[in-house]
């Protein structure tokens, strides 16, 4: 049974839909390769996910004594978090809602056998 190394990013300021575009790029890749590809990805969510993945790799090295070269991204998800609702008033007494979407991102790393 392989141990799962988990890291969570809750209430991330990027919508889950935009985060999933970046998450799909790194799923199943070795951790080092995933970090390198995230560094050069020009998406908004890439910076947040890079920071989260760096944290997960550091946790694995520090707490479990696993080398970063043996890790791979076993599972990574971006789920919806609460939406903050603003209002803006439009012409002729109308109401324009503004939805600030956020997401919860979860990374699970495993050691390659």
C-alpha positions in Angstrom: 0.0 0.0 0.0 1.5 3.3 -1.1 1.2 6.3 1.1 -0.6 9.3 -0.3 0.9 12.7 0.2 -1.8 15.3 0.1 -2.0 19.0 -0.1 -5.0 21.2 -0.3 -5.6 24.8 -1.6 -9.0 26.0 -0.4 -10.9 29.1 -1.6 -8.5 29.7 -4.5 -9.4 32.9 -6.3 -9.6 31.2 -9.7 -12.8 29.5 -11.0 -12.8 25.7 -11.0 -13.4 25.7 -14.8 -10.2 27.7 -15.4 -8.2 25.7 -12.8 -9.2 22.4 -14.5 -7.6 23.5 -17.8 -4.2 23.6 -15.9 -4.9 20.6 -13.7 -5.5 18.4 -16.8 -1.9 19.3 -18.0 -0.2 17.8 -14.9 -2.3 14.8 -14.0 -0.3 11.6 -14.1 3.1 13.3 -14.7 6.2 12.9 -12.6 6.3 15.7 -10.0 9.5 17.4 -11.2 8.2 17.4 -14.8 4.8 18.8 -13.7 6.5 21.6 -11.8 8.6 22.5 -14.8 5.6 22.6 -17.2 3.6 24.7 -14.7 6.4 27.2 -14.5 6.0 28.1 -18.2 2.2 27.8 -18.5 0.7 31.2 -19.1 -2.7 30.5 -17.4 -3.9 32.3 -14.3 -4.3 29.0 -12.3 -0.8 27.8 -13.1 0.8 30.0 -10.5 -1.6 28.7 -7.7 -1.2 25.1 -8.7 2.6 25.4 -9.0 2.7 26.7 -5.5 0.5 23.9 -4.2 2.5 21.2 -5.9 5.7 22.7 -4.6 4.2 22.5 -1.1 3.1 18.9 -1.6 6.6 17.8 -2.8 8.2 19.6 0.2 5.8 17.8 2.5 6.8 14.5 1.0 10.5 15.2 1.4 10.3 16.6 4.9 7.6 14.4 6.5 7.9 11.1 4.6 11.5 11.1 3.5 10.6 10.5 -0.1 12.9 11.8 -2.9 11.2 14.2 -5.3 12.4 12.2 -8.3 10.3 9.2 -7.2 7.0 11.2 -6.9 4.2 11.5 -9.5 0.9 13.2 -9.5 -1.5 10.4 -8.6 -4.6 12.5 -8.4 -5.4 16.2 -8.8 -8.8 17.8 -8.8 -10.3 21.3 -8.9 -13.7 21.5 -7.3 -16.1 24.4 -7.0 -16.0 26.6 -3.8 -18.5 29.2 -2.7 -19.3 32.0 -5.1 -19.1 35.5 -3.8 -21.9 37.6 -5.2 -21.6 41.3 -5.9 -24.2 43.6 -7.5 -23.9 46.5 -9.9 -26.8 48.7 -10.8 -27.5 49.0 -14.5 -29.5 51.4 -16.6 -33.2 51.9 -16.0 -33.2 50.5 -12.5 -31.8 47.1 -13.6 -29.5 44.9 -11.6 -26.3 43.4 -12.9 -25.0 40.5 -10.7 -21.2 39.9 -10.6 -20.2 36.3 -9.6 -16.7 35.9 -8.1 -16.1 32.2 -8.4 -13.5 30.3 -6.4 -12.2 26.7 -6.2 -10.8 24.0 -3.9 -7.8 22.3 -5.4 -6.5 18.9 -4.1 -3.2 17.2 -5.0 -2.3 13.6 -4.1 1.2 12.5 -4.8 2.5 8.9 -4.7 5.8 7.3 -4.8 6.7 5.3 -8.0 7.4 1.7 -7.3 
